[in-house]
Amino acid sequence: MPTKSQELFAKARRLMPGGVNSPVRAFRAVGGDPIFVAGGKGSTVTDVEGKSYIDYVLSWGPLILGHAHPEVVEALARAAEGGTSFGACTPREVELAERIIEAYPSIERVRLVNSGTEATLSALRVARAATGRDKILKFEGGYHGHGDSLLVKAGSGVATLGLPDSPGVPRALAELTVTVPYNDIAALDQAFRAHRHEFAAVIIEPVAGNMGCVPPRKGFLEKLRTLTHDHGTILIFDEVMTGFRVAYGGAQQLYKIDPDMTTLGKIIGGGLPVGAYGGKEKLMDLVAPAGPVYQAGTLSGNPLAVAAGLKTLEILRRPGLYERLDALTARLTDGLVVEAARAGVALTVNRVASMFTAFFTGQPVTDYVSAKKSDTSAYGHFFRSLLDAGVYFPPAQFEAAFVSTTHSEGDVSATIHAASIALLGLRT
C-alpha cells in the first residue's frame, strides 16, 4: 500500500514537471521517492506520515536558527497583522539595509531583491555596465542561480569559453562565460592572460557549496582579488549560502577579503523569499533610479521577509552563538570520519564553520573534478539508511549540509550512531 508521500508524489507528477518545484527535491540522485514535509520545529521536520527527522538541509542553509524559531514566528505574526505587501517604501527595509551594511564593510549601498538568482543576475548587470565589458568568469561546479549566463559547464581545457548547460540558453550568450577549475591558481592566471581586459566580473562562491562544501585553498582568494584589481574586473562574492552562515560577516570576514560586490540570500529574511546585492557606492549608484541600470521588484523588501530577517540578524549577534555552532558541527564531522574509518569506508569530510559535506571518496576534494570522483551510489545508500533512521541529509552527493542553533548534542549523537550503521552497511 503506498504511503501518503508516494500518493502525493504520484499526483504531483501529473501537475508539475517531474512532480516537483525544484529538481533536487525529486530524490533522483539518491533513489526512491521524496518525503513530503508537513511541518518543522527546531532541528526537526515531520513528514505527512508523522515521522520526524533530524534535519541537516534546513531549507538549503538559511534556517540557521532552525525551523519556526519562536521569536522569528512572533516577528512574522506582528508584521502580517500590519499588512503583507505594499509595493512602497517601509521603515524596516531601511533598517535591514543598515544591518547588512554594518555587517559587511565591503557593502556601501545595498538593494533588496526576492531571490539569490535575482541578486546574482543584477550584480552581473551592474558589473557589465560599470566596465563596458561583456565576458564573465565563473568556476566549474559553481552555481549562482539559473540565469542564462550562469548555466554553463566548463570546456575540456583550461580557460575555455562555456557551452550551454541547459537547453534554452543561447550559445552566443553562454560563450560570454569563461569557466576555470575552482582553487586552481594556474588556471586563473591563464584565463586572465587569455582574456586580458575582457572580463566585466568574476563571480565566485568564496566557499563552494553547490559541488558540496569545498573551502578555498590558502592564497586562492587573495590571488583572485589581486588579479581582478589589476585588470579592472569586478569581484563578486556570491554569499547567498555563506553570508551570515560561516560568520556574521560571511566568508569575506572569515578570509579577510574585500570584494567589490556581494550577493546574499534567504538567511537575511529568516528563510523567507528574499535576496540582496550590494557593493561599493560608485557601483551601486549605477542602479535605477540613482543611475541607468534598471532593476525593479514589487515584493522587494516586503514586510514579512524584512521582519523575519531583522529578528534573525538580532539573534545571530548574541554572544557565543557562532562558536557553539562551529564546535557542534566539528563534533558531527569528526564523528563521521571516525565511523567511516571504523567501517573501512573511504570518506572525505569537508567543513567550513557550520556547513559540511561527506564525500564518498578517499581523496581530498578541492574542486569539481575531485568532487565528481565520489561514489554517488554509496552516498545514495548512506542517505536512504539515514532517512530510515530519522536523519535527513541533502538528497544529493554534491550539496552542502548545515547545522542550526537548535541542533543539540543529542541530535549529533543520534546522527553519528545512525551514520555508523549506514557505513557498516556499505562494507557488507
C-alpha positions in Angstrom: 0.0 0.0 0.0 1.5 3.4 -1.0 2.4 5.9 1.7 0.9 9.4 1.8 4.1 10.8 0.4 4.0 8.3 -2.5 0.4 9.2 -3.2 1.2 12.9 -3.2 4.2 12.4 -5.5 2.1 10.4 -8.0 -0.4 13.3 -8.0 2.3 15.9 -8.2 3.9 14.2 -11.3 0.6 14.8 -13.1 0.6 18.5 -12.2 4.3 19.7 -12.1 7.4 18.9 -14.2 8.9 15.8 -12.6 6.4 16.2 -9.7 8.5 19.0 -8.0 9.0 22.7 -8.0 12.8 22.4 -7.8 14.8 19.5 -9.3 16.8 18.1 -6.3 13.6 17.5 -4.3 12.8 14.6 -6.6 15.4 12.3 -4.9 16.6 11.1 -8.3 20.3 11.4 -7.2 19.7 9.1 -4.2 16.9 6.8 -5.4 13.4 6.3 -4.0 10.5 8.7 -3.7 10.7 12.1 -1.9 9.3 12.7 1.5 6.6 15.3 1.8 7.1 17.6 4.7 4.1 18.6 6.8 6.0 20.9 9.2 9.2 21.6 11.1 10.2 22.7 14.6 13.7 23.4 15.8 16.1 20.9 14.4 13.5 18.5 13.0 11.0 18.2 10.2 8.0 15.9 10.2 6.6 14.3 7.1 2.9 13.6 6.2 3.1 10.2 7.7 4.0 11.7 11.1 7.7 10.6 11.1 10.2 13.1 12.3 13.8 13.6 11.0 16.8 15.5 12.3 17.2 18.0 9.5 20.6 19.0 8.1 19.1 20.5 4.9 17.5 23.5 6.7 15.9 24.9 3.5 19.3 24.6 1.9 21.1 26.6 4.6 19.2 29.8 5.5 17.4 28.3 8.6 20.4 28.9 10.8 18.1 29.3 13.8 16.2 26.1 12.9 12.5 25.7 12.0 9.8 28.0 13.3 12.0 29.8 15.8 9.5 31.3 18.3 11.0 34.8 18.1 11.0 34.8 14.3 7.5 33.5 14.2 6.3 36.2 16.6 8.0 38.9 14.5 6.3 37.5 11.4 2.9 37.4 13.0 3.3 41.1 14.1 4.3 42.1 10.6 1.5 40.2 8.9 -1.1 42.0 11.1 0.1 45.2 9.6 0.0 44.1 6.0 1.9 41.7 3.9 2.9 43.8 0.9 2.7 47.4 -0.2 4.9 47.9 -3.2 6.0 51.1 -1.4 8.8 52.2 0.9 8.7 51.0 4.5 10.8 52.0 7.5 12.0 48.5 8.3 13.6 47.8 4.9 15.8 50.8 5.7 16.7 49.2 9.0 17.5 45.9 7.3 19.7 47.6 4.8 21.5 49.3 7.7 22.1 46.0 9.5 23.6 44.4 6.3 25.9 47.3 5.7 27.1 47.3 9.3 27.9 43.5 9.0 29.7 43.8 5.6 32.2 46.7 5.3 32.6 46.0 1.6 28.9 46.9 1.1 28.3 50.7 1.0 24.9 50.5 -0.8 22.5 47.6 -0.9 19.4 46.7 -2.9 16.9 44.1 -1.6 15.5 41.6 -4.1 13.5 38.4 -4.0 15.9 35.6 -4.5 19.6 34.7 -4.8 19.2 34.2 -8.6 17.8 37.8 -8.9 20.7 39.1 -6.8 23.4 37.5 -8.9 21.8 38.5 -12.2 21.5 42.0 -11.0 25.1 42.2 -9.8 26.4 41.0 -13.1 24.3 43.6 -14.9 25.9 46.3 -12.8 29.4 44.9 -13.4 28.9 44.9 -17.1 27.5 48.4 -17.1 30.4 49.7 -14.9 33.2 48.2 -17.0 31.6 48.3 -20.5 32.7 44.6 -20.9 30.6 41.6 -21.6 32.5 38.5 -20.5 32.3 37.0 -17.1 34.4 34.3 -15.3 32.9 31.7 -13.1 34.3 28.5 -11.6 33.5 24.9 -12.6 30.8 23.5 -10.4 29.8 26.9 -9.0 26.1 27.5 -9.1 24.8 31.1 -9.0 21.2 30.7 -9.8 19.5 29.7 -13.1 20.3 32.8 -15.1 21.3 32.2 -18.7 24.9 33.5 -18.3 25.5 31.2 -15.4 24.1 27.9 -16.6 27.3 27.0 -18.2 29.6 24.0 -17.8 33.4 24.0 -18.2 35.0 23.2 -21.5 37.5 20.4 -21.9 40.5 22.7 -21.4 41.5 25.4 -19.0 40.0 28.9 -19.5 37.8 27.8 -22.4 34.5 29.5 -23.3 31.4 27.9 -21.9 28.8 25.8 -23.6 25.2 26.0 -22.6 24.5 23.5 -19.8 20.7 23.7 -20.4 18.5 23.7 -23.5 17.1 27.2 -23.9 20.3 29.0 -23.2 21.6 30.8 -26.3 25.0 29.6 -27.3 26.1 33.1 -28.1 25.3 34.2 -24.5 26.9 31.2 -23.0 30.1 31.9 -24.9 30.4 35.1 -22.9 31.1 33.0 -19.8 34.6 31.6 -19.2 35.0 28.8 -16.7 38.1 27.6 -14.8 38.5 25.0 -12.1 37.9 26.2 -8.5 41.1 26.5 -6.4 43.4 26.4 -9.5 45.6 29.5 -9.4 47.5 28.5 -12.6 44.2 28.2 -14.5 43.1 31.5 -13.1 46.3 33.2 -14.3 45.9 31.6 -17.7 42.3 32.8 -18.0 43.3 36.4 -17.3 46.2 36.2 -19.8 43.9 34.8 -22.5 41.1 37.3 -21.9 43.1 40.3 -20.8 40.8 43.3 -20.1 37.7 41.4 -21.3 36.2 40.3 -18.0 33.5 42.5 -16.6 33.3 40.4 -13.5 34.4 37.3 -11.7 31.7 35.6 -9.7 32.6 33.0 -7.1 31.2 31.2 -4.1 34.1 32.0 -1.7 33.3 28.7 -0.1 31.9 26.4 -2.7 28.6 24.9 -1.7 27.0 23.6 -4.9 29.6 21.0 -5.6 29.4 20.1 -2.0 31.3 22.1 0.6 34.7 22.9 -0.8 36.8 25.5 1.1 39.2 27.8 -0.8 42.9 26.8 -0.7 45.3 29.2 1.1 46.1 32.1 -1.2 43.4 31.3 -3.8 41.0 34.1 -2.9 43.9 36.5 -2.3 45.2 35.8 -5.8 41.7 36.3 -7.3 41.4 39.7 -5.5 44.8 40.8 -6.9 44.1 39.7 -10.5 40.6 41.4 -10.6 42.0 44.6 -9.1 44.9 44.7 -11.6 42.6 44.1 -14.6 39.8 46.4 -13.6 37.4 43.5 -13.2 34.6 43.5 -10.6 35.0 40.8 -8.0 31.6 39.4 -6.9 31.3 37.2 -3.8 28.2 35.1 -4.1 27.5 34.7 -0.4 23.9 33.5 -0.9 25.0 30.4 1.0 27.8 31.6 3.2 26.5 35.1 4.2 25.7 35.3 7.9 26.3 31.5 7.9 30.0 30.8 8.2 30.4 34.1 10.2 28.2 37.1 10.9 30.2 38.9 8.2 30.2 35.9 5.9 33.2 34.4 4.1 34.7 37.8 3.5 35.1 38.3 7.2 36.4 34.7 7.6 39.0 35.0 4.9 39.6 38.8 5.2 38.9 39.6 1.5 37.2 42.7 0.4 35.1 42.1 -2.8 33.6 44.8 -5.0 30.1 43.4 -4.8 28.3 40.8 -2.7 25.1 38.8 -3.1 23.1 37.5 -0.2 20.2 35.1 0.1 17.3 33.9 2.2 19.1 34.0 5.6 18.6 37.8 5.6 14.9 37.0 5.6 14.9 34.2 8.2 14.4 31.7 5.3 11.7 33.7 3.6 12.0 34.5 -0.1 14.5 37.4 -0.3 17.9 38.3 -1.5 20.2 41.3 -1.8 23.1 42.6 -3.8 25.4 45.4 -2.7 28.8 46.9 -3.1 30.8 50.0 -3.5 28.9 53.2 -3.7 30.2 54.1 -7.2 28.9 50.7 -8.5 25.6 50.7 -6.7 24.8 54.2 -7.7 24.5 52.9 -11.3 21.3 51.2 -10.3 18.0 52.9 -11.1 16.7 55.4 -10.0 20.1 56.7 -9.0 21.6 55.6 -12.3 20.8 53.9 -15.7 20.9 50.2 -14.8 17.4 49.1 -14.5 16.2 46.6 -11.9 12.9 46.5 -10.0 10.6 44.3 -8.0 7.2 44.7 -6.5 7.9 42.4 -3.5 11.5 43.6 -2.9 11.9 44.5 0.8 8.4 43.1 1.6 7.4 43.4 5.3 7.3 39.7 6.1 10.8 38.9 4.9 12.2 42.1 6.4 10.7 41.4 9.8 11.9 37.8 9.9 15.3 38.9 8.7 15.8 41.7 11.3 14.9 39.3 14.1 17.2 36.6 12.7 20.2 39.0 12.5 19.4 40.3 16.0 19.6 36.7 17.4 22.8 35.9 15.4 24.6 38.7 17.2 24.2 37.1 20.6 27.5 36.1 22.2 28.9 32.7 21.7 26.4 31.6 19.0 28.8 31.0 16.2 31.4 29.4 18.5 28.8 26.9 19.6 27.7 26.2 16.1 31.3 25.6 15.0 32.0 23.3 17.9 28.8 21.2 17.4 29.4 20.9 13.6 33.1 19.8 14.3 31.9 17.1 16.7 29.5 15.8 14.0 32.0 15.8 11.2 34.8 14.3 13.3 32.3 11.6 14.3 31.6 10.8 10.7 35.3 10.5 9.9 35.8 8.1 12.9 32.9 5.9 12.0 33.9 5.7 8.3 37.4 4.6 9.3 35.9 2.0 11.7 33.8 0.7 8.9 36.6 0.7 6.3 34.7 3.1 4.0 36.5 5.8 2.0 35.1 9.1 3.2 36.4 12.7 3.0 34.5 15.3 5.0 34.9 19.0 4.2 33.7 21.6 6.7 33.7 25.3 7.0 32.0 26.6 10.2 28.5 25.1 10.3 28.4 23.8 6.6 29.8 20.5 5.6 29.7 17.6 3.1 30.6 14.0 3.4 32.1 12.9 0.1 32.4 9.2 -0.6 36.0 9.2 -1.8 39.3 8.6 -0.2 40.9 11.6 -1.9 40.9 15.2 -0.9 38.1 17.2 -2.5 39.3 20.6 -3.7 37.4 21.3 -6.9 34.5 20.0 -9.1 36.6 17.3 -10.7 37.7 15.7 -7.4 34.2 16.0 -6.1 32.9 14.1 -9.1 35.1 11.2 -8.2 32.8 10.5 -5.2 30.9 7.2 -5.2 27.3 8.6 -5.7 25.9 5.1 -5.3 27.4 4.8 -1.9 26.1 8.2 -1.0 22.6 7.1 -2.1 22.8 4.1 0.2 24.0 6.2 3.0 21.3 8.8 2.5 18.5 6.2 2.5 19.8 4.4 5.5 20.0 7.7 7.4 16.5 8.6 6.3 15.1 5.3 7.6 16.8 6.1 10.9 15.2 9.6 11.1 18.1 11.7 9.8 17.6 14.0 6.8 20.8 14.7 4.8 20.8 16.5 1.4 19.3 14.2 -1.2 22.4 14.6 -3.5 26.1 14.0 -3.0 27.1 17.4 -4.4 25.2 19.6 -1.9 26.3 21.1 1.4 24.6 20.2 4.7 24.1 22.5 7.6 23.7 22.7 11.4 21.4 25.1 13.2 21.5 26.7 16.6 18.6 24.3 17.6 20.6 21.1 16.9 21.5 19.5 20.2 24.3 17.3 21.4 21.7 14.5 21.4 20.9 15.2 17.7 24.6 14.9 16.9 25.0 11.7 18.9 21.9 10.2 17.2 23.2 11.2 13.8 26.7 9.7 14.4 25.0 6.4 15.6 22.8 6.3 12.5 25.8 7.0 10.3 27.8 4.2 11.9 25.1 1.7 10.9 24.8 3.1 7.4 28.6 3.0 6.9 28.8 -0.6 8.2 26.1 -1.5 5.7 28.3 -0.2 2.8 31.1 -2.5 3.9 29.0 -5.7 3.7 
